[in-house]
């Protein structure tokens, strides 16, 4: 399938989603918000891969929301203008909720999602990468919670997520000042896992990490992501109880034995794939 904002490659159990509008600094036009969750859900629900990598093209990962593409034409009819003004708040709320769900799709999918970031990761780009499981970057990469610089509060997902990754005070500093955080600082703060010299080195390393993840039992990896996300948002006591209940129903001894046997025989393990997600049953 052809997309306006992305190229998709699936090989060796790794789905590679590539932002493909470098001439526009991979800004997020209206099609972006519908295409990304569609791609992610298709990969996840149809069990097309075991891990997802998101990368970009050109000098910058993403310049964020393409504000110009969301500008509405001027309404001249008085009746239509009044109706539009009255319903503006509800319309804005609905639009933001839809955009939030675009990145929540990354968080909710069963597969680990790795972000490979080069150059600027601005505004909505920060919303995107903070919804991923891990983030890797080039030396020239930087993030900016840019919304502050244009007189608005970021609303698509940065704040609920970035404060779970880096310290609260630092997150507030970035939000209140709108300053750039360079790659090495982001790594020290825990936002970036590793920083690489250039994009070639970055993609090579991230694909190796994805390959290693893809070699593990898919059900075990799904459980890890589910537990990590649950533990982030719940108490230790609740999380301990949840993992016990999870493994009581989901632990598969056959997969454990296969992993041990494959390791002893120095061969790739043959694991059962995640089942496709059944929808519209009944």
PLY file of the C-alpha trace (Angstrom):
ply
format ascii 1.0
element vertex 282
property float x
property float y
property float z
element edge 281
property int vertex1
property int vertex2
end_header
0.00 0.00 0.00
1.17 3.51 -0.80
1.13 6.27 1.83
1.57 10.04 1.63
3.88 10.38 4.60
5.54 6.99 5.05
7.35 4.14 3.38
6.91 0.73 5.00
9.34 -2.17 4.71
8.92 -5.53 6.44
11.84 -7.94 6.42
13.16 -10.58 8.82
10.30 -9.97 11.29
11.19 -6.23 11.50
8.73 -3.60 10.29
10.52 -0.40 9.26
8.27 2.69 9.09
10.06 5.60 7.40
8.91 9.23 7.37
9.35 10.14 3.70
8.80 13.90 3.29
12.36 15.23 3.75
11.72 18.23 1.50
9.14 19.38 4.06
11.28 18.37 7.05
8.81 15.51 7.61
6.18 17.87 8.94
2.92 16.28 10.05
0.17 17.06 7.54
-3.42 15.80 8.02
-2.70 12.50 6.24
0.06 11.73 8.76
-2.38 11.42 11.65
-4.49 8.81 9.89
-1.72 6.88 8.15
0.55 6.18 11.12
-2.02 4.41 13.34
-3.35 2.56 10.28
0.13 1.24 9.52
0.90 0.31 13.13
-2.42 -1.44 13.69
-2.11 -3.37 10.44
1.32 -4.65 11.44
0.18 -5.51 14.96
-3.30 -6.89 14.33
-2.16 -9.06 11.42
1.05 -10.18 13.18
3.24 -9.04 10.28
6.37 -8.45 12.38
7.85 -8.86 15.86
9.29 -5.35 16.27
8.80 -1.91 14.70
11.49 0.63 13.85
10.53 4.23 13.03
13.13 6.32 11.23
13.14 9.35 8.98
14.75 10.90 5.91
16.69 14.07 5.22
18.51 16.27 7.74
15.69 16.32 10.30
13.55 13.63 11.92
10.45 15.85 12.02
9.62 19.54 12.30
6.32 18.64 13.95
2.83 19.78 13.08
2.41 21.44 9.68
0.32 24.32 11.00
-0.35 25.77 7.54
-2.09 22.61 6.38
-4.63 22.89 9.19
-5.67 26.49 8.48
-9.38 26.65 7.69
-10.70 28.85 4.87
-12.46 32.04 5.96
-16.21 31.68 6.34
-18.20 34.57 4.89
-21.75 33.40 5.45
-22.90 34.90 8.82
-24.95 31.85 9.82
-22.16 29.39 9.06
-19.61 31.66 10.75
-21.69 31.82 13.95
-22.14 28.03 14.00
-18.41 27.56 13.45
-17.49 29.92 16.28
-19.88 28.25 18.72
-18.66 24.76 17.92
-14.96 25.67 17.63
-14.05 24.37 21.08
-15.75 21.02 20.56
-14.21 20.68 17.10
-10.73 21.45 18.44
-11.17 18.94 21.28
-12.19 16.22 18.83
-9.25 16.96 16.54
-6.73 16.85 19.39
-8.16 13.57 20.73
-7.78 12.05 17.27
-4.17 13.22 17.06
-3.43 11.88 20.54
-4.69 8.46 19.47
-2.21 8.46 16.60
0.69 8.21 19.04
-1.18 6.13 21.61
-1.35 3.47 18.87
2.44 3.11 19.27
2.09 2.67 23.02
-0.83 0.24 22.77
0.46 -2.06 20.05
1.85 -5.40 21.24
5.25 -4.89 19.59
8.26 -2.90 20.82
8.69 0.34 18.86
12.20 1.78 18.41
12.72 5.36 17.20
15.86 6.32 15.24
16.24 10.12 15.36
18.48 12.38 13.29
18.66 16.16 13.34
15.72 18.08 14.72
12.88 16.37 16.57
10.54 19.28 17.14
7.08 19.74 18.63
4.95 16.83 17.44
8.15 14.86 16.84
8.68 14.79 20.61
5.10 13.56 21.05
5.93 10.74 18.63
9.22 9.54 20.09
8.04 9.65 23.71
5.28 7.19 22.75
7.95 4.73 21.53
9.61 2.12 23.72
13.19 3.18 23.05
14.90 6.11 21.36
18.28 6.24 19.61
19.85 9.26 17.95
22.67 10.78 15.94
25.17 13.22 17.45
23.48 16.14 15.68
20.00 15.26 16.98
18.07 17.50 19.33
14.57 17.78 20.72
12.48 20.88 21.33
9.10 21.20 23.02
8.54 23.92 20.48
4.87 24.66 21.19
5.89 27.03 24.00
7.78 29.16 21.48
4.64 29.76 19.43
2.39 30.60 22.36
0.64 27.29 23.01
0.78 24.32 25.35
1.81 20.96 23.85
-1.30 18.79 23.78
-0.69 15.63 21.74
1.23 13.54 24.27
4.58 15.02 25.31
3.75 15.93 28.90
2.10 12.70 30.10
5.02 10.68 28.70
8.24 12.68 28.93
7.87 13.09 32.70
7.88 9.27 32.97
11.21 9.13 31.13
13.27 12.06 32.45
13.26 14.03 35.69
10.27 16.26 36.39
12.36 19.39 36.88
14.23 18.94 33.62
11.00 18.22 31.74
9.52 21.42 33.13
12.59 23.39 32.11
12.30 22.11 28.55
8.59 22.91 28.48
8.80 26.35 30.06
11.78 27.56 28.01
11.19 25.77 24.69
14.98 25.34 24.44
16.81 22.70 22.46
18.06 19.62 24.26
21.04 18.21 22.31
21.59 14.49 21.86
24.26 14.01 24.52
22.17 15.80 27.14
19.13 13.74 26.14
21.20 10.58 26.55
22.43 11.66 29.98
18.84 12.41 30.99
17.68 8.95 29.90
15.60 10.07 26.93
17.97 8.61 24.33
19.38 5.11 24.86
22.49 5.62 22.72
23.93 8.32 20.46
25.70 7.44 17.20
28.04 9.40 14.92
25.70 9.62 11.92
22.48 8.21 10.49
24.16 5.28 8.78
25.67 4.13 12.07
22.38 4.86 13.85
20.24 2.75 11.53
22.76 -0.09 11.47
22.82 -0.27 15.26
19.06 0.10 15.71
18.39 -2.66 13.18
20.76 -4.94 15.08
18.88 -4.24 18.31
15.59 -4.88 16.49
17.01 -8.14 15.13
17.94 -9.25 18.64
14.45 -8.44 19.93
12.87 -10.27 16.99
14.84 -13.41 17.91
13.04 -13.69 21.27
9.71 -15.34 21.99
7.01 -12.90 20.76
4.67 -13.72 23.64
7.43 -12.98 26.17
8.23 -9.65 24.51
4.56 -8.70 24.44
4.37 -9.51 28.15
7.45 -7.37 28.86
5.92 -4.35 27.10
2.58 -4.87 28.81
4.20 -5.10 32.24
6.49 -2.13 31.67
3.59 0.09 30.62
1.39 -1.12 33.49
4.14 -0.67 36.09
4.84 2.86 34.86
1.26 3.85 35.69
0.56 1.76 38.82
1.99 1.03 42.26
4.60 -1.66 42.85
2.05 -3.76 44.74
-0.50 -3.59 41.91
2.18 -4.31 39.32
3.46 -7.37 41.18
-0.05 -8.73 41.37
-0.68 -8.06 37.69
2.48 -9.85 36.50
1.57 -12.87 38.65
-1.90 -12.99 37.12
-0.45 -12.46 33.64
2.00 -15.34 33.86
-0.58 -17.58 35.51
-2.54 -17.41 32.27
0.06 -16.54 29.60
3.28 -18.37 30.57
4.10 -21.03 27.96
6.49 -23.75 29.12
6.96 -25.00 25.58
8.46 -21.65 24.59
10.79 -21.73 27.59
11.98 -25.24 26.67
12.46 -24.22 23.02
14.51 -21.18 24.06
16.73 -23.30 26.31
17.12 -26.05 23.70
17.95 -23.59 20.91
20.53 -21.90 23.10
22.16 -25.23 23.94
22.17 -26.27 20.27
23.41 -22.82 19.16
20.58 -22.32 16.64
17.78 -19.80 16.16
14.74 -20.69 18.24
11.46 -21.51 16.53
8.83 -19.62 18.49
5.10 -19.37 17.94
4.03 -16.04 16.46
1.54 -13.72 18.13
-1.96 -14.51 16.90
-3.71 -11.97 14.68
-6.14 -9.83 16.68
-9.68 -11.02 16.09
-12.22 -8.28 15.44
-15.97 -8.15 14.88
-16.63 -11.56 16.39
-20.29 -12.55 16.62
0 1
1 2
2 3
3 4
4 5
5 6
6 7
7 8
8 9
9 10
10 11
11 12
12 13
13 14
14 15
15 16
16 17
17 18
18 19
19 20
20 21
21 22
22 23
23 24
24 25
25 26
26 27
27 28
28 29
29 30
30 31
31 32
32 33
33 34
34 35
35 36
36 37
37 38
38 39
39 40
40 41
41 42
42 43
43 44
44 45
45 46
46 47
47 48
48 49
49 50
50 51
51 52
52 53
53 54
54 55
55 56
56 57
57 58
58 59
59 60
60 61
61 62
62 63
63 64
64 65
65 66
66 67
67 68
68 69
69 70
70 71
71 72
72 73
73 74
74 75
75 76
76 77
77 78
78 79
79 80
80 81
81 82
82 83
83 84
84 85
85 86
86 87
87 88
88 89
89 90
90 91
91 92
92 93
93 94
94 95
95 96
96 97
97 98
98 99
99 100
100 101
101 102
102 103
103 104
104 105
105 106
106 107
107 108
108 109
109 110
110 111
111 112
112 113
113 114
114 115
115 116
116 117
117 118
118 119
119 120
120 121
121 122
122 123
123 124
124 125
125 126
126 127
127 128
128 129
129 130
130 131
131 132
132 133
133 134
134 135
135 136
136 137
137 138
138 139
139 140
140 141
141 142
142 143
143 144
144 145
145 146
146 147
147 148
148 149
149 150
150 151
151 152
152 153
153 154
154 155
155 156
156 157
157 158
158 159
159 160
160 161
161 162
162 163
163 164
164 165
165 166
166 167
167 168
168 169
169 170
170 171
171 172
172 173
173 174
174 175
175 176
176 177
177 178
178 179
179 180
180 181
181 182
182 183
183 184
184 185
185 186
186 187
187 188
188 189
189 190
190 191
191 192
192 193
193 194
194 195
195 196
196 197
197 198
198 199
199 200
200 201
201 202
202 203
203 204
204 205
205 206
206 207
207 208
208 209
209 210
210 211
211 212
212 213
213 214
214 215
215 216
216 217
217 218
218 219
219 220
220 221
221 222
222 223
223 224
224 225
225 226
226 227
227 228
228 229
229 230
230 231
231 232
232 233
233 234
234 235
235 236
236 237
237 238
238 239
239 240
240 241
241 242
242 243
243 244
244 245
245 246
246 247
247 248
248 249
249 250
250 251
251 252
252 253
253 254
254 255
255 256
256 257
257 258
258 259
259 260
260 261
261 262
262 263
263 264
264 265
265 266
266 267
267 268
268 269
269 270
270 271
271 272
272 273
273 274
274 275
275 276
276 277
277 278
278 279
279 280
280 281
